[in-house]
Amino acid sequence: MATILSLTISFGIVMALALVAFCVIKWWNLRVVGVTPVPLFTFIAILFTSGLDVGLIMFPLGEFPTYADSANAADYGFTNPLSIEFGFWGFLIWSFYFLTSFYFCVIEPRVKFFEIPFVKVLNNIVIVATCAFTASLFLIYLPYYMPEVGDGETVITTFYVIVFCVILAAAYSSTDIKFVKVLSVGSTFLFLGLIAFMWIYAGMSFGDMALNLSDLASGYFGNIHKFASPINDYHEFYLFWWFAWSIMIGQFTARFVGGLRVQYLLLALLVIPSIPLAIWFSVLYFYFANGIDTTGVLNIAMVIVGVTFVINSLDSLIRLYSDNFSLTTDRFGKATYVAGNVAVLFGLTLAFQSQWLQIQWIGAIVVGIYVVCVAYILLMKRAEVAAIKGSPEENELDFKKIESVH
């Protein structure tokens, strides 16, 4: 089974990167306009906060010791721990989001592959399951950042209540799309504020930051090819995780693309999110390298930002599968809509938390969807796709349109 999963993700990465290259070469100068376009900063904020989750906040300090343990984790010995962390989260893998955002904005309206009933159901099962996985990660890691409350077992009820309230908040915020802009921009500023706060608290100088960023850049870009295939089982888990997110984040964010040409859209998605990621990891690595304790106010600050990231991610995904299945507030009423989403997601969160479900399985399904979609286009819609010269004509570059959408 492990070998099959490894072959699946390796094939998926090669296929995705090849498709990225094909789209950029064929439609190099095409202007990409979504259904409800927003300015670049807002689009990146929506993508950044929807396409990342609480793992960005809670994983690194626990992972650095493993990446630095050359005796027991020789797989990571080809570069420094900071570059490993960045390689798992930054730059190259954001090309997956470019591919899916471009596809849903420009190609899907012509081929309507995701409107095929079986594909539609399968895609939405993936979205719901990945929503629950995000919440389960928050539940699993929360005790490590709130030791004053309990260890996750002795006072476990508290953590379940917190996660339940986060899911409830996300379900409520998903009732109106205008919350997306507020949540995404607000989360972005909170994250930047957290970086600045932890930087200052640690007494980290600009020289320290420059040194860490230099080590990160040389260690990552000098070994970028090694991040394009699984280094080991843990990296494989990360790659499946990115694949599981890729289709649904592209489907959600495609509507917000604000007129960038293809080459600039790719460049923006590779570079702009990677800058705050690199700075964030460099600050956290300074804490690890210097043995600086984060208990107390720092952990609380990280939990607050983590909560906003989870709400943001769940909000976008709940909205996506609800729209896909026409499970709207207009149809069922706000109370029923919120209660139903909370019940489903909280139940699946418990399934992931108990490891009854695995994100690798979800990622493998997404790789299969990629394959079938490409085959469908080649066999059934090749002429339609070859004839594409621009975004759908009905997509107008009007940044005020989002204000009138609910």
C-alpha positions in Angstrom: 0.0 0.0 0.0 2.8 2.4 0.9 4.5 1.8 -2.4 1.3 2.4 -4.3 0.8 5.7 -2.5 4.4 6.8 -3.2 4.1 6.0 -6.9 0.7 7.8 -6.9 2.1 11.1 -5.4 5.3 11.0 -7.5 3.2 10.6 -10.7 0.8 13.3 -9.5 3.6 15.9 -8.9 5.2 15.2 -12.4 1.8 15.5 -14.0 0.9 18.8 -12.2 4.2 20.5 -13.0 4.0 19.4 -16.6 0.5 20.9 -16.8 1.7 24.1 -15.2 4.4 24.4 -17.9 1.9 23.6 -20.7 -0.6 26.2 -19.5 2.0 28.9 -19.1 3.5 28.3 -22.5 0.2 28.0 -24.4 -1.6 30.9 -22.7 1.4 33.0 -21.8 -0.3 36.4 -22.2 -3.9 35.6 -21.5 -5.6 37.9 -19.0 -7.3 35.9 -16.2 -10.5 37.4 -14.9 -12.7 35.7 -12.3 -16.4 35.9 -11.7 -16.0 38.4 -8.8 -12.5 39.8 -9.3 -10.7 41.6 -6.5 -7.4 43.7 -6.4 -4.2 41.7 -6.2 -3.6 42.2 -2.5 -7.0 41.0 -1.6 -6.7 38.0 -4.0 -3.4 37.0 -2.4 -4.8 37.5 1.1 -7.8 35.2 0.2 -5.5 32.6 -1.4 -2.9 32.8 1.4 -5.4 32.4 4.3 -7.7 30.0 2.5 -4.9 27.9 1.1 -3.0 27.5 4.4 -4.3 26.3 7.7 -3.3 26.0 11.3 -0.4 23.7 10.5 1.6 26.7 9.4 1.4 28.2 12.9 1.6 25.0 15.0 3.9 22.6 13.1 7.3 24.3 12.7 8.5 24.5 16.3 7.7 20.8 16.6 9.3 19.9 13.3 12.7 21.7 13.6 14.1 19.3 16.1 13.4 16.3 13.8 14.9 18.0 10.8 18.0 18.9 12.8 18.5 15.4 14.1 21.0 14.1 11.5 21.6 10.9 13.5 17.9 9.7 13.4 16.6 11.6 10.4 19.4 11.3 7.8 16.8 11.9 5.0 17.0 15.6 5.8 20.7 15.9 5.9 21.1 17.4 2.4 20.2 20.9 3.6 19.4 22.8 6.8 16.2 22.5 8.9 15.0 25.9 7.9 15.1 25.1 4.2 13.3 21.8 4.8 10.5 23.6 6.5 10.2 26.2 3.7 10.4 23.4 1.1 7.4 21.7 2.7 5.3 24.9 2.6 6.6 27.4 0.1 7.3 28.3 -3.5 7.2 25.3 -5.8 4.1 23.7 -4.4 2.1 26.9 -4.8 2.2 26.2 -8.5 -0.5 23.6 -7.8 -2.8 26.5 -6.8 -1.9 28.4 -10.0 -2.8 25.4 -12.0 -6.2 24.9 -10.4 -7.1 28.6 -10.2 -6.3 29.0 -13.9 -8.3 25.8 -14.8 -11.4 26.8 -12.9 -11.3 30.4 -14.1 -10.5 29.8 -17.8 -10.9 26.1 -18.8 -13.7 24.6 -16.6 -16.4 27.0 -17.9 -15.7 25.5 -21.4 -15.5 21.8 -20.5 -17.7 21.6 -17.4 -16.0 18.4 -16.2 -16.8 19.2 -12.5 -20.5 19.4 -13.4 -20.6 15.7 -14.3 -22.7 14.2 -11.5 -20.3 11.6 -10.3 -17.3 14.0 -10.4 -19.3 16.6 -8.6 -20.2 14.3 -5.8 -16.7 12.9 -5.5 -15.2 16.4 -5.5 -17.5 17.6 -2.8 -16.7 14.5 -0.6 -13.1 15.5 -0.9 -13.9 19.1 0.1 -15.9 18.0 3.2 -13.3 15.5 4.3 -10.5 18.0 3.9 -12.5 20.6 5.9 -12.7 18.0 8.7 -9.0 17.2 8.5 -8.2 20.9 9.0 -10.3 21.0 12.1 -8.8 17.7 13.4 -5.2 19.1 13.1 -6.3 22.1 15.2 -7.8 19.7 17.8 -4.7 17.5 17.9 -2.2 20.3 18.3 -4.2 22.7 20.5 -3.1 21.0 23.8 0.6 21.7 23.0 -0.1 25.4 22.8 -2.5 25.6 25.8 -0.8 23.5 28.4 -2.4 25.6 31.1 -5.8 24.2 30.2 -4.7 20.5 29.9 -2.8 18.0 28.0 -5.7 17.0 25.6 -6.7 14.1 27.8 -7.2 15.2 31.3 -9.2 18.3 30.3 -10.1 17.1 26.8 -13.6 18.5 26.9 -12.3 22.1 26.7 -10.4 21.5 23.5 -13.4 19.9 21.9 -15.6 22.8 22.9 -13.0 25.3 21.3 -13.0 23.3 18.1 -16.8 23.1 18.0 -17.0 26.9 18.4 -14.4 27.4 15.6 -16.5 25.2 13.2 -19.6 27.1 14.3 -18.0 30.4 13.6 -16.8 29.2 10.2 -20.2 27.9 9.2 -21.9 31.2 10.2 -19.3 33.3 8.3 -19.9 31.2 5.2 -23.5 32.4 5.0 -22.3 35.6 3.2 -19.4 35.8 0.7 -18.6 39.4 1.8 -17.2 37.9 5.0 -14.4 36.4 2.9 -12.7 39.7 2.2 -12.9 40.8 5.9 -11.7 37.4 7.2 -8.9 37.1 4.6 -7.5 40.6 4.9 -7.9 40.5 8.7 -6.2 37.2 9.0 -3.3 38.4 6.9 -2.7 41.4 9.0 -3.0 39.3 12.2 -0.4 36.9 10.8 2.0 39.8 9.9 1.4 41.2 13.3 2.3 37.9 14.9 5.5 37.8 12.9 6.5 41.3 14.1 5.5 40.6 17.7 7.6 37.3 17.9 10.5 38.9 16.1 10.7 41.8 18.6 10.0 39.6 21.6 12.9 37.3 20.7 15.3 40.3 20.3 16.1 39.1 16.8 18.3 41.6 14.8 18.0 42.4 11.1 21.4 40.7 10.8 20.0 37.5 12.3 17.0 37.7 9.9 19.2 38.3 6.9 21.4 35.3 7.9 18.5 33.0 8.3 16.9 34.1 5.0 20.2 33.6 3.3 20.5 30.1 4.7 16.9 29.3 3.7 17.3 30.6 0.1 20.6 28.8 -0.6 19.5 25.6 1.1 16.1 25.5 -0.7 16.9 26.8 -4.2 20.1 24.8 -4.3 18.1 21.6 -3.7 14.7 22.5 -5.1 14.6 19.4 -7.3 14.7 17.3 -4.2 11.4 18.8 -3.0 9.6 17.8 -6.3 9.4 14.1 -5.1 8.8 12.6 -1.7 11.9 12.7 0.5 10.4 10.3 2.9 6.9 9.2 4.3 6.5 12.5 6.2 7.2 14.6 3.1 4.8 12.3 1.2 2.1 13.1 3.8 2.7 16.8 3.1 2.5 16.4 -0.6 -0.8 14.4 -0.4 -2.1 17.2 1.9 -1.3 19.9 -0.8 -2.9 17.8 -3.5 -6.0 17.3 -1.3 -6.3 21.1 -1.0 -5.4 22.0 -4.6 -8.6 21.5 -6.5 -10.9 23.0 -4.0 -8.7 26.0 -3.3 -8.4 26.6 -7.0 -12.1 26.3 -7.4 -12.8 28.8 -4.7 -10.1 31.4 -5.5 -10.6 31.3 -9.3 -13.6 33.6 -8.8 -11.5 36.3 -7.3 -8.6 36.5 -9.9 -8.4 40.2 -10.9 -7.1 40.4 -14.4 -3.5 39.2 -14.1 -1.9 37.7 -17.2 -0.9 34.1 -16.9 2.8 34.5 -16.5 2.2 37.2 -13.8 -0.4 35.1 -12.0 2.1 32.2 -11.8 4.9 34.6 -10.6 2.6 36.2 -8.0 1.5 32.8 -6.6 5.1 31.5 -6.4 6.7 34.6 -4.9 4.3 36.7 -2.9 3.0 34.1 -0.4 6.6 32.7 -0.1 7.9 36.0 1.3 5.9 36.0 4.6 6.4 32.2 4.8 10.2 32.6 4.6 10.2 35.4 7.2 7.8 33.5 9.6 10.0 30.3 9.4 13.1 32.4 10.0 11.7 33.9 13.1 10.5 30.5 14.5 13.9 29.0 13.6 15.6 31.7 15.7 13.4 30.6 18.6 14.4 27.0 18.1 18.1 27.7 17.6 18.4 29.8 20.7 16.1 27.7 22.9 13.6 30.6 23.5 10.5 29.5 25.4 7.1 30.3 23.8 4.8 29.3 26.7 2.4 32.0 27.9 1.6 35.1 25.9 3.4 33.8 22.7 1.4 30.6 22.7 -1.8 32.5 23.2 -1.0 34.8 20.3 -0.2 31.8 18.1 -3.5 30.1 19.0 -5.5 33.3 18.2 -3.9 33.5 14.7 -4.3 29.8 14.3 -8.0 30.1 15.1 -8.5 32.8 12.4 -6.7 30.6 9.9 -8.9 27.7 10.7 -12.1 29.8 10.5 -10.9 31.3 7.2 -10.1 27.9 5.6 -13.3 26.3 6.8 -15.4 29.3 5.7 -14.1 29.1 2.1 -14.5 25.3 1.9 -18.0 25.2 3.5 -19.1 27.9 1.1 -17.7 25.9 -1.8 -19.3 22.5 -1.2 -22.6 24.2 -0.1 -22.8 26.1 -3.4 -21.9 23.0 -5.4 -24.7 21.0 -3.7 -27.1 24.0 -3.6 -27.2 23.7 0.2 -27.8 27.5 0.5 -29.3 29.6 3.2 -32.0 30.7 0.8 -33.0 27.1 0.4 -32.8 25.8 4.0 -32.6 29.0 6.2 -29.6 30.2 8.1 -30.2 28.1 11.2 -30.6 24.8 9.4 -27.7 25.6 7.1 -25.3 26.3 10.0 -26.5 23.4 12.2 -26.2 20.9 9.3 -22.6 22.0 8.4 -21.5 22.0 12.0 -22.9 18.5 12.6 -21.3 17.0 9.6 -17.9 18.6 10.0 -17.6 18.0 13.8 -18.4 14.3 13.2 -15.8 14.0 10.5 -13.3 15.9 12.6 -13.6 13.2 15.3 -13.1 10.5 12.6 -9.8 12.1 11.5 -8.7 12.8 15.0 -9.1 9.1 15.8 -7.1 8.4 12.6 -10.1 6.4 11.1 -9.6 8.6 8.0 -6.2 9.5 6.4 -5.5 12.6 4.3 -3.2 10.5 2.1 -6.4 8.7 0.8 -8.0 12.0 0.0 -4.9 13.2 -1.8 -4.7 10.0 -3.8 -8.4 10.5 -4.9 -7.5 14.1 -6.1 -4.6 12.7 -8.2 -7.1 10.4 -9.8 -9.4 13.3 -10.5 -6.5 15.1 -12.2 -5.9 12.1 -14.4 -9.6 11.6 -15.4 -10.0 15.4 -16.1 -7.0 15.4 -18.4 -8.2 12.3 -20.2 -11.8 13.8 -20.5 -10.4 17.0 -22.1 -8.2 15.1 -24.5 -11.0 12.7 -25.6 -14.1 15.0 -25.4 -13.2 18.7 -25.3 -9.8 19.0 -27.0 -11.1 21.4 -29.7 -12.9 23.7 -27.2 -9.8 24.0 -25.0 -7.4 24.5 -28.0 -9.6 27.4 -29.1 -9.5 29.3 -25.8 -8.2 32.9 -26.3 -9.3 34.5 -23.1 -11.4 34.3 -19.9 -15.1 33.8 -20.3 -16.7 37.0 -21.8 -19.2 37.3 -19.0 -16.3 37.8 -16.5 -15.8 41.6 -16.3 -13.0 43.3 -14.5 -15.2 45.0 -11.9 -13.7 45.2 -8.4 -17.0 46.4 -7.0 -18.9 43.3 -8.0 -18.0 41.5 -4.8 -19.9 44.1 -2.7 -23.2 43.1 -4.3 -22.7 39.3 -4.1 -24.0 37.3 -1.1 
